Amino acid sequence: MKHKVLVGTTAAAIAIMVSTSGVCEDGNTASLVALPPAAMKGTMSLEEAIAQRRSVRKFTDAPLSIEQVGRLCWAGQGITEPRRGLRASPSAGALYPIDIYVVTAEGVDQYQPDPHGLRRHLAGDMRPALRRAALNQEVLSEAPVCLVIAAVPQKLAQRYGQRSMRYCLIEAGHVAQNILLQATALGLAGVPVGAFEDAQVAEVLKFPSGTEVLYLLPIGNPRT
């Protein structure tokens, strides 16, 4: 089965299909949508991005391109050292318990760091239900994209025991800040949202048992 990931509210975004296949949440085979390689140089310095980053809750209805989504995901969890599989954000023991899910009007996709792509997790617009699970915050249904940062603490348990969840929370902070700075560098904006009902968000997004929701990052073009 093939599907397209159309980022935002129109079909203008580009979807690049490859033959790699997997399984959707509903058990159907899902193709991997290859994301364009992340650019290694931008038009804004790190210092400028830090200075200009602000939390924004009002966005235009302009969709994000597949290139923009790819750069946001790469900033959070992309492979930066292919030989050892090291990623953009530091992780305890390089075990990487964090997963990034991309929620748009078309569905929910899970970011795959290797290869750099998106795999369909759920079809359909989950943003209204996500808004209800997040104390009815309008930004969750209005932003064209919401990146959900989730973790599987069990990936750390054998090595770190009771400190596993602490390390997941620390790592989520690294990931979120990378994504928000990348959004700023792209002329976008976002807001970190921590006020939500954990179990309700997990149910809306059909997360497997053992996956913990840590952060919601609505992102879009800021409304001026």
DASUL-V797141 format. One record per residue. OMEGA is omega as a letter, one per 30 degrees, with the letter a starting at -180 (NA if undefined). BURIAL is 1 if it has 24 or more other C-alpha atoms within 12 Angstrom, else 0. Layout:
# DASUL-V797141
omega=OMEGA burial=BURIAL
omega=OMEGA burial=BURIAL
This chain:
# DASUL-V797141
omega=l burial=0
omega=l burial=0
omega=l burial=1
omega=l burial=1
omega=l burial=1
omega=a burial=1
omega=l burial=1
omega=a burial=1
omega=l burial=1
omega=l burial=0
omega=a burial=0
omega=a burial=0
omega=a burial=1
omega=l burial=1
omega=a burial=1
omega=a burial=1
omega=l burial=0
omega=a burial=0
omega=a burial=0
omega=a burial=0
omega=l burial=0
omega=a burial=1
omega=l burial=0
omega=l burial=1
omega=a burial=0
omega=l burial=0
omega=l burial=0
omega=l burial=0
omega=a burial=0
omega=l burial=1
omega=l burial=1
omega=l burial=1
omega=a burial=1
omega=l burial=1
omega=l burial=1
omega=l burial=1
omega=a burial=1
omega=l burial=1
omega=a burial=0
omega=l burial=0
omega=l burial=0
omega=a burial=0
omega=a burial=0
omega=l burial=0
omega=l burial=0
omega=a burial=0
omega=l burial=0
omega=l burial=0
omega=l burial=1
omega=a burial=0
omega=a burial=0
omega=a burial=0
omega=l burial=1
omega=l burial=1
omega=a burial=1
omega=a burial=1
omega=l burial=1
omega=a burial=1
omega=l burial=1
omega=l burial=0
omega=l burial=0
omega=l burial=1
omega=l burial=1
omega=l burial=1
omega=l burial=1
omega=l burial=1
omega=l burial=1
omega=l burial=1
omega=l burial=1
omega=a burial=1
omega=l burial=1
omega=l burial=1
omega=l burial=1
omega=l burial=1
omega=a burial=1
omega=a burial=1
omega=a burial=1
omega=l burial=1
omega=l burial=1
omega=l burial=0
omega=a burial=0
omega=a burial=0
omega=a burial=0
omega=l burial=0
omega=a burial=0
omega=a burial=0
omega=a burial=1
omega=a burial=1
omega=l burial=1
omega=a burial=1
omega=l burial=1
omega=l burial=1
omega=a burial=0
omega=a burial=0
omega=l burial=1
omega=l burial=1
omega=a burial=1
omega=l burial=1
omega=l burial=1
omega=l burial=1
omega=a burial=1
omega=a burial=1
omega=l burial=1
omega=l burial=1
omega=a burial=1
omega=a burial=1
omega=l burial=1
omega=l burial=1
omega=l burial=1
omega=l burial=1
omega=l burial=1
omega=a burial=1
omega=a burial=1
omega=f burial=1
omega=a burial=1
omega=a burial=1
omega=l burial=1
omega=l burial=1
omega=a burial=1
omega=l burial=1
omega=l burial=1
omega=l burial=1
omega=l burial=1
omega=a burial=0
omega=l burial=1
omega=a burial=1
omega=l burial=1
omega=l burial=1
omega=l burial=1
omega=l burial=1
omega=l burial=1
omega=l burial=0
omega=a burial=1
omega=l burial=1
omega=l burial=0
omega=l burial=0
omega=a burial=1
omega=a burial=0
omega=a burial=1
omega=l burial=1
omega=a burial=1
omega=l burial=1
omega=a burial=1
omega=a burial=1
omega=l burial=1
omega=l burial=1
omega=a burial=1
omega=l burial=1
omega=a burial=1
omega=a burial=1
omega=l burial=1
omega=a burial=1
omega=a burial=1
omega=l burial=1
omega=a burial=1
omega=a burial=1
omega=a burial=0
omega=a burial=0
omega=a burial=0
omega=l burial=0
omega=a burial=0
omega=l burial=0
omega=a burial=0
omega=a burial=1
omega=l burial=1
omega=a burial=0
omega=l burial=1
omega=a burial=1
omega=l burial=1
omega=a burial=1
omega=l burial=1
omega=l burial=1
omega=l burial=1
omega=a burial=1
omega=a burial=1
omega=a burial=1
omega=l burial=1
omega=a burial=1
omega=a burial=1
omega=l burial=1
omega=l burial=1
omega=l burial=1
omega=l burial=1
omega=a burial=1
omega=l burial=1
omega=a burial=1
omega=l burial=1
omega=l burial=1
omega=l burial=1
omega=l burial=1
omega=l burial=1
omega=a burial=1
omega=l burial=1
omega=a burial=1
omega=l burial=0
omega=l burial=1
omega=a burial=1
omega=a burial=1
omega=a burial=0
omega=l burial=0
omega=l burial=1
omega=l burial=1
omega=l burial=0
omega=a burial=1
omega=l burial=1
omega=l burial=1
omega=l burial=1
omega=l burial=0
omega=a burial=0
omega=l burial=0
omega=a burial=1
omega=l burial=1
omega=a burial=1
omega=a burial=1
omega=l burial=1
omega=a burial=1
omega=l burial=1
omega=a burial=1
omega=l burial=1
omega=l burial=1
omega=a burial=1
omega=l burial=1
omega=a burial=0
omega=NA burial=0
